[in-house]
Amino acid sequence: MGKPKLKKLHIRQEWCKGCGICVHFCPEKVLELDDKDKAFAARPQDCICCKLCELRCPDLAIEVETEDES
């Protein structure tokens, strides 16, 4: 079984409160906060699908969808 490949990084900005936890935990620095303090994927091509952002987000605003999921 190979490494999971990112299909889509869903960030519900209306749910995001801008705490920055996802930015802090991302090992590849994929996520950043925009000028409104909302998370966005600045470098989605660097995502390794570890799902730390999804697991740590207290607002459930992030979902990492991989190609092997339906």
Backbone as a ProteinNet text record, in pm:
[ID]
protein_1_A
[PRIMARY]
MGKPKLKKLHIRQEWCKGCGICVHFCPEKVLELDDKDKAFAARPQDCICCKLCELRCPDLAIEVETEDES
[TERTIARY]
83.6	0	88.5	62.9	142.3	92.3	162.1	123.2	-6.4	-92.7	-217.3	-186.5	-265.3	-248.1	-367.7	-339	-444	-535.7	-664.8	-765	-817.6	-853.8	-907.3	-889.5	-849.7	-840.3	-956	-1057.7	-1178.6	-1158.8	-1168.9	-1162.3	-1288.2	-1371.7	-1495.8	-1463.5	-1435.3	-1391.7	-1498.3	-1625.1	-1730.9	-1730.2	-1667.8	-1656.5	-1526.4	-1427.3	-1293.7	-1295.8	-1238.9	-1230.9	-1091	-1000.6	-867	-774.2	-789.3	-705.1	-561	-540.1	-405.6	-351.5	-433.3	-387.5	-346.6	-425.7	-394.3	-261.7	-238.7	-114.8	4.1	-11.1	95.7	131.2	30.3	54.4	92.9	72.4	104.3	254.9	303.3	447.8	508.8	427.2	478.6	446.6	390.8	357.8	266.3	167.4	70.6	-28.7	-65.8	-171.4	-115.7	-192.5	-162.3	-294	-285.9	-403.4	-404.1	-522.2	-532.4	-547.3	-572.8	-583.8	-706.4	-798.8	-915.9	-900.9	-778.6	-748.2	-830.3	-844.9	-910.9	-807.3	-812.1	-716.6	-739.8	-629.9	-638.4	-514.6	-526.6	-416.1	-326.7	-216.5	-123	-40.8	-12.1	69.2	9.3	-109.5	-173.7	-90.3	-6	77.8	178.8	204.9	299.5	233.5	100.9	27.8	64.5	96.4	130.4	14	-101.8	-224.3	-209.4	-137	-123.1	-249.5	-331.7	-460.7	-448.9	-331.2	-317.1	-404.9	-417.4	-503.4	-648.3	-693.4	-831.7	-855.6	-760.8	-775.3	-767.9	-688.4	-666.8	-761.8	-832.3	-919.7	-1035.9	-1044.9	-1153	-1289.7	-1289.9	-1414.9	-1463.7	-1389.4	-1422	-1434.1	-1351.8	-1359.3	-1274.6	-1194.6	-1102.2	-1130.1	-1131.4	-1143.4	-1041.3	-959.5	-859.8	-916.1	-938.3	-991.8	-878.2	-855.9	-751.1	-810.3	-726.6	-774.3	-827.5	-783	-830.3	-965.2	-1015	-1146.5	-1251.8	-1373.6	-1481.8	-1567.9
-117.5	0	124.3	214.5	335.4	446.5	556.1	673.1	730.4	779.8	841.2	968.2	992.6	1110.9	1202.7	1331.4	1428.3	1442.3	1429.1	1455.3	1597.7	1632.8	1766.5	1797.9	1919.4	1968.6	2065.4	2019.8	2100.1	2184	2314.7	2404.1	2489	2468.7	2545.5	2675	2778.6	2903.7	2965.6	2937.4	2992	2928.3	2811.1	2744.9	2781.3	2823.7	2850.8	2976.5	2964.7	3080.9	3141.5	3086.1	3143.5	3117.9	3006	2976.3	2943	2894	2862.8	2727.3	2646.1	2513.5	2429.4	2432.9	2354.9	2400.5	2530.5	2585.8	2536.5	2538	2495.9	2347.6	2262.7	2118.6	2064.6	2139.8	2089.6	2073.6	1949.4	1928	1981.8	2002.3	2048.9	2196.6	2264.8	2408.1	2435.8	2348.6	2362.1	2474	2485.7	2578.8	2711	2816.1	2949.4	3016.4	3126	3206.9	3324.8	3356.1	3467.8	3600	3707.8	3839.3	3852.8	3757.3	3755.4	3649.8	3598.6	3493.3	3366.9	3329.2	3204.2	3113.8	2985.2	2890.2	2871.3	2857.3	2821.7	2740.7	2664.5	2580.1	2662.3	2710.1	2791.1	2704.4	2580.8	2489.3	2348.4	2329.4	2197.1	2087	2122.5	2022.8	1958.8	2021.4	1969.1	1881.8	1869.6	1793.2	1645.3	1587.7	1445.1	1362.9	1426	1358.8	1294.2	1359.5	1307.5	1329.6	1422.6	1455.6	1515.7	1565.8	1630.7	1754.7	1827.4	1946.6	1907.8	1803.6	1756.4	1707.9	1634.7	1577.8	1682.6	1786.9	1888.1	2006.6	2024.9	2141.1	2133	2227.3	2222	2257.8	2316.6	2358.1	2261.3	2152.1	2053.1	2118	2217.5	2296	2239.1	2136.2	2083.3	1935.9	1898.6	1757.9	1730.7	1628.9	1587	1467.4	1483.6	1375.7	1319.4	1189.1	1125.1	1049.5	1017.3	953.2	812.4	745.4	608.4	606.6	723.9	731.8	755.8	717.8	744.1	860.1
0	0	0	-93.7	-106.2	-15.5	-23.4	55.5	-0.2	87.1	37.5	-41.3	-142.2	-225.2	-203.4	-188.6	-163.6	-283.7	-257.7	-359.8	-342.7	-219.3	-191.7	-44.2	-16.9	119.5	140.5	212.7	235.2	361.2	348.8	463.8	463.4	562.8	575.6	649.6	573.2	633.4	723	696.4	781.3	920.3	934.6	1063.9	1135.4	1060.8	1114.7	1202.2	1323	1411.4	1412.7	1332.5	1318.6	1435.2	1502.2	1618.6	1580.2	1457.8	1410.1	1451.1	1515.5	1557.7	1437.2	1331.6	1211.1	1149.3	1148.2	1093.7	1176.2	1306.6	1396.7	1380.6	1366.2	1362.3	1224.6	1118.6	984	967.4	948.2	938	808.5	707.1	577.1	549.9	647.3	635.7	516.3	497.4	388.4	418.4	545	584.2	635.8	610.1	661.7	698.3	771.1	799.9	703.7	649.3	555.4	632.2	562.2	624.9	715.4	707.5	795.7	905.3	921.6	1018.8	997	872.1	835.9	769.9	800.7	744.8	595	522.5	380.3	344.4	236	189.8	97.9	149.9	72.6	-22.8	19.9	-60.8	-60	-118.8	-113.9	-179.3	-273.7	-340.7	-244.9	-131.5	-33.5	73	70	171.4	165.9	282.6	290.8	348.6	364	409.8	547.3	635.8	772.2	854	810.2	872.4	1012.1	1048.2	1178	1186.6	1077	1076.8	1104	1036.9	1053.6	1196.5	1250.2	1384.2	1494.5	1473.3	1577.7	1571.1	1460.4	1445.6	1544.6	1639.4	1737.4	1678.5	1559.8	1496.3	1389.1	1367.6	1264.3	1126.9	1102.9	979.5	866.1	894.2	793.6	769.5	640.2	602.8	493.1	516.3	418.3	343.2	214.1	130.7	46.4	57.7	-20.6	-138.9	-233.8	-357.5	-335.1	-229.7	-203.3	-131.6	-87.6	-23.2	-130.5	-100.5	-196	-152.4
[MASK]
++++++++++++++++++++++++++++++++++++++++++++++++++++++++++++++++++++++

